[in-house]
Amino acid sequence: MCLNALLKQDICEPFEIIVVDSSKDATPQIIRDKFPQVQLIHFDRQTDHGSARNIGIAQAKGKKLICLVDSDCVTPPDWLSRMVKAHQNPDIGVVGGPVENGNPETAVSWAGYILEFNDLLSRSKPEIVMHVATCNVSYKREIFDKHEFMAKKLYAHVDLYFHWLLCQDGIKILFDPEIYVHHHHRVTLNGFLQHQHKIGRGTMQVLKRTDQRGSYLAKRPWLALLLLPVFPLVKFFRTSYIMLKWRKSLAWEQPLVFPLFVIGLLYWIVGFSREALNFKDQPWKPD
């Protein structure tokens, strides 16, 4: 679905598609047979997200823009043209936008969507932000002349750390609500919970390295653990408020979303707490 959508982009300017893959399934053969115009970079050993993106960026021949989208996302036909238009502003270095739920049929996918992208739900107009999702983002090429894309020692939220570095360098990130993708989320309970655990760990990793909201506690593990009971309550009420403001009807359309959301939040807290007690920087292992 992802490659089919990218090949149907309504844009006059030439562009290339690069897939960096380290899967163990038939993905490489499918790309070779059905998408010969796509450049495939395949690794036999599983590669972390940051390294894979670094490799793809290094191989890109484009001189103006680098656009990133994940394999579980589907782009509308005007996705690339809107990215190009937004970058006509010379003051903007990074452009991103909303992430829609691409598989709204299950309560698990809704719970994962709300927990992972709740910060984007409340944005309805273009604005300068600190972060956008890297499954829907574009960068001016010259950014990578100075900044390596992903920190290899981080697994979850490597994009959050990278965007923080860019903001420290004065690079502006634009959120444009008209530039969106449809993201397909995990539909199994185990996959959803394990992912929330990793996101929790990744959040603490980033907070330890930055000055973002919550970093004061993250850099003082004893204090973070002392206030640990407060964290799930704050995140719960904040996310619930955003969810209800964004779509009140979801509570009765998908009645299981709320309990799954709470369970996922608990797994997030476990990951967050576990990383708070990790006093050594250990590299993440890929899924």
Backbone as CSV, one residue per row, in Angstrom:
resi,resn,N_x,N_y,N_z,CA_x,CA_y,CA_z,C_x,C_y,C_z
1,MET,0.821,-1.210,0.000,0.000,0.000,0.000,0.855,1.260,0.000
2,CYS,1.936,1.239,0.782,2.783,2.424,0.892,3.415,2.778,-0.448
3,LEU,4.024,1.787,-1.124,4.700,2.063,-2.389,3.703,2.419,-3.487
4,ASN,2.569,1.745,-3.515,1.542,2.094,-4.506,1.112,3.547,-4.373
5,ALA,0.953,4.001,-3.125,0.533,5.385,-2.886,1.623,6.368,-3.307
6,LEU,2.863,6.034,-3.026,3.961,6.938,-3.390,4.123,7.048,-4.904
7,LEU,3.886,5.959,-5.605,4.009,5.980,-7.061,2.866,6.729,-7.737
8,LYS,1.820,7.034,-6.980,0.670,7.763,-7.524,0.673,9.238,-7.121
9,GLN,1.822,9.749,-6.693,1.903,11.145,-6.290,1.665,12.077,-7.475
10,ASP,0.828,13.071,-7.249,0.470,14.035,-8.286,1.439,15.208,-8.219
11,ILE,2.586,15.049,-8.859,3.615,16.088,-8.813,4.420,16.034,-10.108
12,CYS,4.779,17.198,-10.610,5.521,17.275,-11.876,7.013,17.066,-11.677
13,GLU,7.519,17.437,-10.527,8.951,17.320,-10.275,9.356,15.856,-10.114
14,PRO,10.542,15.501,-10.612,10.999,14.111,-10.460,11.353,13.806,-9.006
15,PHE,11.165,12.558,-8.611,11.540,12.142,-7.255,11.927,10.672,-7.289
16,GLU,12.677,10.251,-6.303,13.110,8.862,-6.192,12.519,8.251,-4.927
17,ILE,12.358,6.942,-4.937,11.863,6.212,-3.775,12.924,5.213,-3.353
18,ILE,13.333,5.295,-2.095,14.343,4.389,-1.548,13.726,3.618,-0.385
19,VAL,13.851,2.318,-0.419,13.379,1.466,0.673,14.590,0.829,1.339
20,VAL,14.723,1.045,2.642,15.766,0.385,3.429,15.079,-0.706,4.236
21,ASP,15.449,-1.941,3.991,14.718,-3.081,4.541,15.672,-4.066,5.201
22,SER,15.243,-4.607,6.344,16.015,-5.670,7.001,15.065,-6.763,7.503
23,SER,13.937,-6.900,6.820,12.938,-7.884,7.228,13.375,-9.291,6.838
24,LYS,12.698,-10.264,7.435,12.987,-11.669,7.155,11.928,-12.298,6.246
25,ASP,10.995,-11.497,5.767,9.917,-12.026,4.938,10.246,-11.846,3.452
26,ALA,9.213,-11.858,2.633,9.409,-11.788,1.182,9.438,-10.365,0.641
27,THR,9.574,-9.370,1.511,9.538,-7.972,1.077,10.539,-7.663,-0.048
28,PRO,11.814,-8.066,0.061,12.766,-7.734,-1.017,12.344,-8.279,-2.376
29,GLN,11.870,-9.518,-2.409,11.472,-10.110,-3.684,10.232,-9.435,-4.247
30,ILE,9.311,-9.068,-3.367,8.101,-8.372,-3.826,8.467,-7.035,-4.464
31,ILE,9.387,-6.312,-3.833,9.809,-5.018,-4.383,10.510,-5.213,-5.724
32,ARG,11.382,-6.213,-5.821,12.096,-6.458,-7.085,11.134,-6.837,-8.207
33,ASP,10.109,-7.620,-7.868,9.178,-8.095,-8.902,8.139,-7.057,-9.293
34,LYS,7.594,-6.353,-8.310,6.456,-5.478,-8.569,6.816,-3.991,-8.634
35,PHE,7.967,-3.633,-8.054,8.339,-2.214,-8.027,9.796,-2.048,-8.472
36,PRO,10.100,-2.392,-9.714,11.499,-2.317,-10.179,12.063,-0.902,-10.202
37,GLN,11.172,0.118,-10.212,11.632,1.514,-10.232,12.057,2.005,-8.850
38,VAL,11.833,1.199,-7.822,12.185,1.572,-6.450,13.592,1.061,-6.111
39,GLN,14.394,1.917,-5.499,15.729,1.500,-5.068,15.627,0.762,-3.735
40,LEU,16.056,-0.480,-3.727,15.991,-1.303,-2.525,17.370,-1.461,-1.916
41,ILE,17.472,-1.185,-0.623,18.688,-1.444,0.148,18.306,-2.460,1.219
42,HIS,18.811,-3.669,1.092,18.414,-4.741,2.009,19.602,-5.206,2.845
43,PHE,19.341,-5.446,4.134,20.347,-5.967,5.055,19.872,-7.301,5.613
44,ASP,20.777,-8.248,5.669,20.429,-9.564,6.212,20.206,-9.506,7.712
45,ARG,20.978,-8.648,8.393,20.809,-8.489,9.837,19.829,-7.351,10.103
46,GLN,18.980,-7.551,11.103,17.966,-6.547,11.414,18.631,-5.246,11.841
47,THR,18.170,-4.149,11.282,18.777,-2.835,11.470,17.832,-1.937,12.253
48,ASP,18.372,-1.152,13.187,17.527,-0.239,13.962,17.005,0.886,13.071
49,HIS,15.941,1.513,13.536,15.250,2.527,12.739,16.165,3.691,12.359
50,GLY,16.935,4.161,13.320,17.796,5.309,13.070,18.845,5.019,12.020
51,SER,19.502,3.875,12.143,20.538,3.509,11.173,19.944,3.331,9.786
52,ALA,18.773,2.710,9.712,18.130,2.511,8.409,17.841,3.848,7.738
53,ARG,17.342,4.797,8.500,17.052,6.114,7.918,18.339,6.830,7.515
54,ASN,19.375,6.716,8.331,20.658,7.325,7.975,21.163,6.793,6.635
55,ILE,21.037,5.481,6.447,21.519,4.850,5.215,20.712,5.334,4.016
56,GLY,19.404,5.398,4.169,18.562,5.866,3.080,18.845,7.309,2.705
57,ILE,19.036,8.145,3.715,19.338,9.561,3.475,20.678,9.714,2.762
58,ALA,21.658,8.926,3.179,22.991,8.999,2.561,22.945,8.589,1.087
59,GLN,22.038,7.682,0.731,21.950,7.204,-0.648,21.092,8.103,-1.536
60,ALA,20.308,8.979,-0.937,19.394,9.826,-1.715,20.169,10.798,-2.599
61,LYS,19.727,10.937,-3.830,20.391,11.831,-4.788,19.759,13.225,-4.822
62,GLY,18.589,13.376,-4.214,17.906,14.670,-4.234,18.708,15.766,-3.565
63,LYS,18.718,16.943,-4.148,19.497,18.072,-3.644,18.668,19.056,-2.817
64,LYS,17.331,18.928,-2.856,16.481,19.907,-2.188,15.817,19.353,-0.931
65,LEU,15.070,18.267,-1.087,14.281,17.762,0.037,14.507,16.275,0.262
66,ILE,14.415,15.890,1.528,14.370,14.493,1.931,13.030,14.289,2.638
67,CYS,12.198,13.400,2.124,10.904,13.115,2.737,10.929,11.701,3.314
68,LEU,10.363,11.541,4.490,10.331,10.239,5.149,8.904,9.806,5.419
69,VAL,8.643,8.526,5.185,7.357,7.926,5.521,7.637,6.479,5.885
70,ASP,6.855,5.927,6.798,7.047,4.546,7.224,6.305,3.587,6.313
71,SER,6.736,2.328,6.331,6.153,1.318,5.452,4.707,0.988,5.815
72,ASP,4.296,1.314,7.041,2.906,1.051,7.444,2.025,2.282,7.290
73,CYS,2.447,3.210,6.439,1.681,4.435,6.186,1.257,4.516,4.722
74,VAL,0.154,5.207,4.485,-0.348,5.458,3.138,-0.481,6.964,2.953
75,THR,0.108,7.484,1.882,0.099,8.925,1.614,-0.975,9.270,0.590
76,PRO,-1.647,10.423,0.746,-2.587,10.877,-0.285,-1.819,11.353,-1.519
77,PRO,-2.468,11.481,-2.680,-1.772,11.841,-3.918,-1.066,13.195,-3.879
78,ASP,-1.523,14.108,-3.028,-0.916,15.444,-2.996,0.117,15.587,-1.884
79,TRP,0.540,14.483,-1.287,1.458,14.541,-0.145,2.779,15.230,-0.509
80,LEU,3.422,14.778,-1.571,4.709,15.359,-1.955,4.574,16.809,-2.414
81,SER,3.549,17.108,-3.186,3.388,18.479,-3.685,3.159,19.454,-2.540
82,ARG,2.435,19.031,-1.519,2.223,19.904,-0.353,3.526,20.093,0.425
83,MET,4.326,19.053,0.528,5.624,19.184,1.190,6.495,20.208,0.458
84,VAL,6.550,20.088,-0.868,7.361,21.008,-1.666,6.870,22.444,-1.488
85,LYS,5.575,22.637,-1.516,5.007,23.982,-1.364,5.346,24.580,0.002
86,ALA,5.237,23.780,1.054,5.530,24.285,2.402,6.988,24.698,2.544
87,HIS,7.874,24.017,1.840,9.300,24.322,1.937,9.709,25.528,1.099
88,GLN,8.769,26.125,0.399,9.101,27.346,-0.336,9.416,28.492,0.613
89,ASN,8.974,28.374,1.849,9.341,29.345,2.878,10.789,29.079,3.289
90,PRO,11.708,30.009,3.006,13.137,29.755,3.293,13.454,29.649,4.778
91,ASP,12.545,30.116,5.627,12.792,30.066,7.068,12.460,28.710,7.678
92,ILE,11.803,27.853,6.924,11.374,26.553,7.431,12.354,25.470,7.002
93,GLY,12.826,24.689,7.971,13.769,23.618,7.653,13.137,22.245,7.652
94,VAL,12.056,22.093,8.444,11.398,20.792,8.590,9.893,20.998,8.483
95,VAL,9.217,20.086,7.780,7.758,20.160,7.639,7.159,18.795,7.960
96,GLY,6.095,18.798,8.747,5.372,17.564,9.054,3.904,17.875,9.233
97,GLY,3.134,16.847,9.545,1.703,17.060,9.705,1.030,15.949,10.474
98,PRO,-0.291,15.897,10.414,-1.048,14.932,11.206,-0.821,13.490,10.762
99,VAL,-1.108,12.589,11.657,-1.102,11.157,11.367,-2.508,10.643,11.651
100,GLU,-3.189,10.169,10.614,-4.539,9.648,10.777,-4.481,8.148,11.071
101,ASN,-5.519,7.642,11.715,-5.598,6.209,11.994,-6.000,5.469,10.723
102,GLY,-5.071,4.680,10.193,-5.313,4.006,8.930,-6.092,2.713,9.041
103,ASN,-6.213,2.148,10.231,-7.008,0.929,10.429,-7.908,1.092,11.657
104,PRO,-8.969,1.887,11.522,-9.848,2.206,12.650,-10.842,1.104,13.005
105,GLU,-10.665,-0.082,12.437,-11.649,-1.150,12.655,-11.548,-1.767,14.047
106,THR,-10.378,-1.677,14.698,-10.192,-2.368,15.976,-9.944,-1.385,17.120
107,ALA,-10.334,-1.814,18.310,-10.110,-0.996,19.502,-8.622,-0.904,19.825
108,VAL,-7.854,-1.965,19.540,-6.413,-1.956,19.819,-5.711,-0.890,18.987
109,SER,-6.067,-0.809,17.706,-5.426,0.203,16.852,-5.776,1.612,17.315
110,TRP,-7.013,1.814,17.774,-7.400,3.130,18.287,-6.624,3.478,19.555
111,ALA,-6.470,2.506,20.454,-5.731,2.766,21.690,-4.284,3.128,21.381
112,GLY,-3.653,2.386,20.467,-2.280,2.692,20.081,-2.160,4.047,19.419
113,TYR,-3.125,4.369,18.574,-3.122,5.649,17.878,-3.194,6.818,18.857
114,ILE,-4.105,6.732,19.808,-4.293,7.830,20.769,-3.083,7.998,21.671
115,LEU,-2.518,6.882,22.134,-1.360,6.972,23.027,-0.129,7.506,22.302
116,GLU,0.023,7.135,21.036,1.244,7.496,20.323,1.186,8.874,19.676
117,PHE,0.004,9.300,19.249,-0.080,10.542,18.482,-1.009,11.576,19.105
118,ASN,-1.239,11.501,20.410,-2.181,12.428,21.037,-1.729,13.883,20.943
119,ASP,-0.418,14.121,20.884,0.063,15.503,20.790,-0.333,16.162,19.474
120,LEU,-0.610,15.342,18.456,-0.952,15.895,17.145,-2.455,16.098,16.969
121,LEU,-3.268,15.494,17.836,-4.715,15.529,17.646,-5.303,16.919,17.841
122,SER,-4.682,17.691,18.728,-5.262,18.989,19.080,-4.806,20.119,18.162
123,ARG,-3.965,19.830,17.193,-3.443,20.882,16.313,-4.312,20.975,15.061
124,SER,-4.820,22.155,14.804,-5.728,22.325,13.669,-5.316,23.461,12.731
125,LYS,-4.200,24.079,12.981,-3.725,25.162,12.126,-2.199,25.098,12.016
126,PRO,-1.636,25.687,10.952,-0.174,25.671,10.810,0.495,26.396,11.974
127,GLU,1.542,25.796,12.505,2.266,26.424,13.605,3.673,25.854,13.708
128,ILE,4.551,26.643,14.313,5.918,26.198,14.568,5.909,25.337,15.829
129,VAL,6.495,24.154,15.733,6.453,23.203,16.835,7.867,22.706,17.149
130,MET,7.951,21.903,18.202,9.235,21.309,18.587,9.442,19.930,17.969
131,HIS,8.356,19.323,17.497,8.480,17.950,17.020,7.321,17.582,16.102
132,VAL,7.615,16.774,15.096,6.597,16.149,14.256,6.976,14.678,14.088
133,ALA,6.015,13.861,13.726,6.268,12.428,13.586,7.096,12.152,12.338
134,THR,8.109,11.271,12.459,8.963,10.988,11.310,8.343,9.999,10.334
135,CYS,7.106,9.574,10.564,6.400,8.806,9.530,5.690,9.761,8.572
136,ASN,5.848,11.066,8.800,5.224,12.085,7.952,6.022,13.371,8.083
137,VAL,7.185,13.415,7.435,8.076,14.548,7.640,8.955,14.765,6.410
138,SER,9.413,15.992,6.232,10.366,16.319,5.172,11.380,17.327,5.705
139,TYR,12.600,17.236,5.167,13.703,18.087,5.607,14.380,18.721,4.398
140,LYS,14.814,19.966,4.552,15.697,20.541,3.555,17.012,19.747,3.576
141,ARG,17.502,19.419,2.410,18.653,18.520,2.301,19.875,19.022,3.062
142,GLU,20.078,20.330,3.092,21.298,20.850,3.727,21.361,20.571,5.227
143,ILE,20.223,20.238,5.838,20.236,19.897,7.261,21.177,18.730,7.523
144,PHE,21.223,17.776,6.581,22.028,16.579,6.790,23.496,16.780,6.425
145,ASP,23.837,17.964,5.940,25.251,18.290,5.774,25.900,18.568,7.129
146,LYS,25.062,18.872,8.112,25.566,19.215,9.440,25.158,18.210,10.504
147,HIS,23.959,17.627,10.366,23.419,16.755,11.400,23.259,15.330,10.892
148,GLU,23.855,14.380,11.592,23.525,12.984,11.323,22.110,12.768,11.827
149,PHE,21.355,11.944,11.131,19.925,11.881,11.429,19.604,11.251,12.781
150,MET,19.991,10.020,12.996,19.528,9.321,14.177,20.668,8.878,15.093
151,ALA,20.454,9.023,16.402,21.407,8.528,17.393,21.222,7.025,17.527
152,LYS,22.291,6.255,17.275,22.157,4.802,17.233,21.883,4.196,18.601
153,LYS,22.279,4.862,19.657,22.087,4.277,20.983,20.637,4.410,21.473
154,LEU,19.826,5.171,20.744,18.414,5.316,21.101,17.571,4.457,20.175
155,TYR,16.499,3.888,20.702,15.616,3.087,19.852,14.290,3.815,19.650
156,ALA,13.476,3.863,20.679,12.212,4.587,20.563,12.459,6.085,20.754
157,HIS,11.763,6.876,19.996,11.831,8.339,20.096,13.183,8.919,19.667
158,VAL,13.889,8.220,18.791,15.103,8.821,18.250,14.767,10.084,17.470
159,ASP,13.570,10.136,16.877,13.149,11.312,16.124,12.917,12.501,17.043
160,LEU,12.384,12.246,18.229,12.151,13.317,19.199,13.474,13.961,19.612
161,TYR,14.486,13.134,19.808,15.809,13.644,20.174,16.427,14.435,19.011
162,PHE,16.290,13.909,17.799,16.850,14.588,16.633,16.213,15.950,16.428
163,HIS,14.907,16.033,16.567,14.223,17.312,16.376,14.581,18.303,17.481
164,TRP,14.829,17.809,18.671,15.289,18.696,19.742,16.646,19.296,19.370
165,LEU,17.541,18.475,18.815,18.849,18.983,18.389,18.696,20.059,17.315
166,LEU,17.794,19.851,16.380,17.576,20.837,15.323,17.051,22.146,15.893
167,CYS,16.129,22.053,16.835,15.592,23.273,17.456,16.681,24.027,18.212
168,GLN,17.592,23.301,18.838,18.705,23.955,19.535,19.592,24.723,18.551
169,ASP,19.605,24.259,17.301,20.414,24.892,16.268,19.644,25.996,15.538
170,GLY,18.432,26.290,16.005,17.652,27.372,15.419,16.850,26.987,14.199
171,ILE,16.758,25.713,13.881,15.994,25.263,12.715,14.510,25.192,13.076
172,LYS,13.667,25.759,12.234,12.231,25.824,12.514,11.508,24.609,11.920
173,ILE,10.595,24.057,12.719,9.794,22.910,12.316,8.344,23.370,12.161
174,LEU,7.773,23.160,10.984,6.397,23.583,10.704,5.455,22.386,10.747
175,PHE,4.385,22.507,11.516,3.294,21.544,11.475,2.217,22.099,10.556
176,ASP,1.902,21.351,9.494,0.872,21.763,8.535,-0.263,20.737,8.581
177,PRO,-1.455,21.119,9.042,-2.557,20.153,9.192,-3.074,19.603,7.874
178,GLU,-2.669,20.198,6.739,-3.122,19.716,5.434,-2.224,18.610,4.881
179,ILE,-1.102,18.363,5.541,-0.167,17.331,5.077,-0.276,16.135,6.011
180,TYR,-0.972,15.108,5.585,-1.263,13.989,6.484,-0.937,12.657,5.821
181,VAL,-0.814,11.626,6.657,-0.696,10.248,6.188,-1.644,9.392,7.020
182,HIS,-1.976,8.214,6.500,-2.756,7.227,7.252,-1.802,6.144,7.757
183,HIS,-1.743,6.002,9.058,-0.820,5.062,9.697,-1.578,3.829,10.176
184,HIS,-1.077,2.654,9.792,-1.688,1.403,10.232,-1.008,0.923,11.512
185,HIS,-1.802,0.781,12.559,-1.273,0.476,13.884,-1.348,-1.016,14.193
186,ARG,-0.691,-1.395,15.267,-0.731,-2.784,15.720,-2.153,-3.171,16.099
187,VAL,-2.507,-4.410,15.784,-3.865,-4.867,16.059,-3.890,-5.997,17.088
188,THR,-2.717,-6.527,17.463,-2.686,-7.556,18.505,-2.397,-6.900,19.846
189,LEU,-2.991,-7.442,20.888,-2.812,-6.869,22.219,-1.354,-6.929,22.652
190,ASN,-0.684,-8.051,22.427,0.703,-8.187,22.847,1.607,-7.197,22.111
191,GLY,1.414,-7.066,20.801,2.228,-6.120,20.036,2.023,-4.692,20.501
192,PHE,0.781,-4.346,20.775,0.451,-3.007,21.270,1.118,-2.730,22.620
193,LEU,1.040,-3.673,23.554,1.581,-3.466,24.893,3.110,-3.408,24.877
194,GLN,3.733,-4.282,24.112,5.192,-4.264,24.043,5.697,-2.958,23.433
195,HIS,4.966,-2.458,22.464,5.364,-1.190,21.834,5.242,-0.031,22.814
196,GLN,4.188,-0.018,23.620,4.032,1.043,24.610,5.146,0.989,25.650
197,HIS,5.569,-0.222,26.005,6.680,-0.376,26.946,7.945,0.255,26.371
198,LYS,8.221,0.009,25.081,9.413,0.569,24.443,9.324,2.080,24.317
199,ILE,8.130,2.594,24.035,7.967,4.044,23.940,8.228,4.696,25.299
200,GLY,7.748,4.053,26.371,8.015,4.569,27.710,9.501,4.643,27.997
201,ARG,10.221,3.597,27.654,11.683,3.593,27.844,12.330,4.683,26.996
202,GLY,11.880,4.790,25.738,12.467,5.785,24.851,12.219,7.207,25.328
203,THR,11.039,7.452,25.898,10.735,8.783,26.423,11.707,9.166,27.530
204,MET,11.959,8.242,28.444,12.907,8.527,29.525,14.315,8.727,28.982
205,GLN,14.709,7.949,27.980,16.035,8.110,27.382,16.225,9.519,26.826
206,VAL,15.203,10.003,26.117,15.295,11.337,25.523,15.320,12.410,26.607
207,LEU,14.477,12.272,27.617,14.423,13.274,28.685,15.748,13.371,29.427
208,LYS,16.465,12.264,29.551,17.770,12.288,30.215,18.792,13.110,29.435
209,ARG,18.563,13.259,28.127,19.553,13.899,27.265,19.179,15.308,26.839
210,THR,17.993,15.770,27.199,17.517,17.063,26.716,17.015,17.925,27.872
211,ASP,16.507,19.100,27.513,15.926,19.984,28.522,14.421,20.134,28.296
212,GLN,13.792,19.113,27.709,12.359,19.170,27.459,11.572,18.995,28.753
213,ARG,10.252,19.229,28.641,9.388,19.121,29.802,9.519,17.734,30.438
214,GLY,9.842,17.694,31.713,10.037,16.432,32.420,11.487,16.032,32.577
215,SER,12.401,16.756,31.904,13.811,16.376,31.952,14.428,16.595,33.334
216,TYR,13.916,17.571,34.078,14.459,17.822,35.426,14.312,16.568,36.288
217,LEU,13.150,15.924,36.217,12.927,14.709,36.991,13.709,13.541,36.408
218,ALA,13.762,13.455,35.084,14.433,12.330,34.441,15.915,12.282,34.792
219,LYS,16.511,13.432,35.007,17.940,13.477,35.336,18.195,13.277,36.821
220,ARG,17.125,13.095,37.572,17.218,12.814,39.016,16.366,11.586,39.317
221,PRO,16.894,10.384,39.030,16.090,9.152,39.112,15.404,8.942,40.453
222,TRP,16.060,9.305,41.531,15.449,9.105,42.850,14.176,9.932,42.988
223,LEU,14.197,11.157,42.418,13.023,12.014,42.483,11.940,11.516,41.532
224,ALA,12.369,11.038,40.347,11.417,10.509,39.380,10.668,9.310,39.947
225,LEU,11.397,8.433,40.624,10.759,7.255,41.200,9.846,7.632,42.368
226,LEU,10.231,8.658,43.122,9.407,9.111,44.236,8.063,9.634,43.741
227,LEU,8.092,10.311,42.596,6.863,10.897,42.041,6.207,10.004,41.001
228,LEU,6.692,8.781,40.884,6.200,7.876,39.861,4.678,7.700,39.872
229,PRO,4.019,7.592,41.036,2.554,7.431,41.012,1.814,8.591,40.359
230,VAL,2.483,9.752,40.293,1.821,10.930,39.725,1.831,10.883,38.198
231,PHE,2.885,10.307,37.606,3.051,10.326,36.153,1.871,9.729,35.395
232,PRO,1.422,8.506,35.748,0.303,7.945,34.982,-0.968,8.767,35.099
233,LEU,-1.180,9.399,36.269,-2.382,10.221,36.428,-2.330,11.448,35.527
234,VAL,-1.165,12.091,35.496,-1.012,13.286,34.659,-1.200,12.926,33.187
235,LYS,-0.520,11.863,32.742,-0.624,11.452,31.335,-2.036,10.983,31.011
236,PHE,-2.668,10.296,31.959,-4.023,9.796,31.741,-5.013,10.944,31.536
237,PHE,-5.007,11.912,32.456,-5.972,13.007,32.361,-5.674,13.917,31.172
238,ARG,-4.399,14.128,30.890,-4.041,14.984,29.768,-4.475,14.349,28.446
239,THR,-4.158,13.067,28.270,-4.511,12.385,27.028,-6.023,12.212,26.905
240,SER,-6.692,11.907,28.019,-8.149,11.751,27.992,-8.823,13.057,27.594
241,TYR,-8.326,14.170,28.116,-8.886,15.475,27.771,-8.743,15.742,26.273
242,ILE,-7.552,15.455,25.738,-7.317,15.674,24.310,-8.234,14.776,23.478
243,MET,-8.360,13.506,23.891,-9.179,12.556,23.148,-10.645,12.984,23.127
244,LEU,-11.173,13.380,24.282,-12.575,13.775,24.357,-12.837,15.069,23.597
245,LYS,-11.887,15.972,23.650,-12.020,17.239,22.918,-11.986,16.991,21.420
246,TRP,-11.148,16.035,21.022,-10.976,15.737,19.595,-12.136,14.931,19.046
247,ARG,-12.572,13.882,19.772,-13.637,13.020,19.260,-14.400,12.379,20.416
248,LYS,-15.428,13.043,20.882,-16.205,12.559,22.019,-16.914,11.240,21.717
249,SER,-17.321,11.059,20.480,-18.125,9.881,20.127,-17.341,8.579,20.183
250,LEU,-16.010,8.649,20.247,-15.203,7.440,20.222,-15.485,6.543,21.420
251,ALA,-15.874,7.128,22.549,-16.101,6.360,23.778,-17.201,5.326,23.601
252,TRP,-18.255,5.653,22.819,-19.307,4.655,22.609,-19.207,3.960,21.250
253,GLU,-18.461,4.541,20.324,-18.216,3.860,19.052,-17.294,2.664,19.252
254,GLN,-16.291,2.825,20.116,-15.330,1.774,20.425,-15.178,1.694,21.949
255,PRO,-16.114,1.060,22.658,-16.098,1.059,24.123,-14.871,0.404,24.750
256,LEU,-14.168,-0.452,24.006,-12.976,-1.103,24.558,-11.728,-0.217,24.490
257,VAL,-11.815,0.894,23.767,-10.639,1.750,23.605,-10.141,2.270,24.951
258,PHE,-11.075,2.693,25.787,-10.672,3.315,27.047,-9.933,2.336,27.967
259,PRO,-10.455,1.125,28.233,-9.698,0.186,29.063,-8.367,-0.226,28.435
260,LEU,-8.324,-0.381,27.117,-7.058,-0.713,26.456,-6.070,0.436,26.574
261,PHE,-6.580,1.636,26.483,-5.753,2.825,26.664,-5.106,2.832,28.052
262,VAL,-5.865,2.489,29.075,-5.344,2.454,30.447,-4.284,1.372,30.595
263,ILE,-4.539,0.189,30.047,-3.558,-0.899,30.136,-2.271,-0.524,29.403
264,GLY,-2.430,0.071,28.215,-1.255,0.518,27.466,-0.471,1.569,28.217
265,LEU,-1.174,2.446,28.891,-0.519,3.482,29.690,0.300,2.864,30.821
266,LEU,-0.219,1.809,31.435,0.523,1.130,32.499,1.812,0.519,31.962
267,TYR,1.764,-0.062,30.774,2.979,-0.616,30.170,3.969,0.498,29.845
268,TRP,3.459,1.635,29.422,4.316,2.801,29.163,5.031,3.216,30.441
269,ILE,4.300,3.243,31.554,4.880,3.632,32.825,5.954,2.636,33.271
270,VAL,5.712,1.338,33.045,6.708,0.327,33.405,7.998,0.554,32.621
271,GLY,7.886,0.802,31.321,9.067,1.086,30.513,9.768,2.354,30.955
272,PHE,8.989,3.375,31.237,9.521,4.659,31.705,10.291,4.464,33.010
273,SER,9.718,3.702,33.940,10.336,3.468,35.246,11.600,2.624,35.114
274,ARG,11.529,1.622,34.251,12.688,0.754,34.052,13.885,1.541,33.551
275,GLU,13.640,2.451,32.622,14.736,3.262,32.092,15.220,4.277,33.104
276,ALA,14.345,4.708,34.007,14.765,5.637,35.056,15.828,5.005,35.947
277,LEU,15.778,3.685,36.089,16.739,2.967,36.928,17.967,2.503,36.152
278,ASN,17.982,2.773,34.852,19.118,2.368,34.021,20.161,3.486,34.034
279,PHE,21.245,3.262,34.730,22.263,4.302,34.882,23.360,4.198,33.824
280,LYS,23.219,3.235,32.915,24.177,3.094,31.838,23.442,3.263,30.515
281,ASP,24.116,3.856,29.530,23.528,4.024,28.221,23.714,2.730,27.426
282,GLN,22.652,1.926,27.376,22.723,0.682,26.632,21.989,0.857,25.306
283,PRO,22.611,0.393,24.194,21.918,0.517,22.908,20.680,-0.356,22.872
284,TRP,19.660,0.139,22.155,18.422,-0.624,22.001,18.627,-1.715,20.972
285,LYS,17.951,-2.829,21.171,17.931,-3.907,20.182,16.715,-3.724,19.305
286,PRO,16.864,-3.940,17.994,15.699,-3.810,17.093,14.635,-4.833,17.438
287,ASP,13.387,-4.562,16.963,12.302,-5.522,17.132,12.668,-6.845,16.463
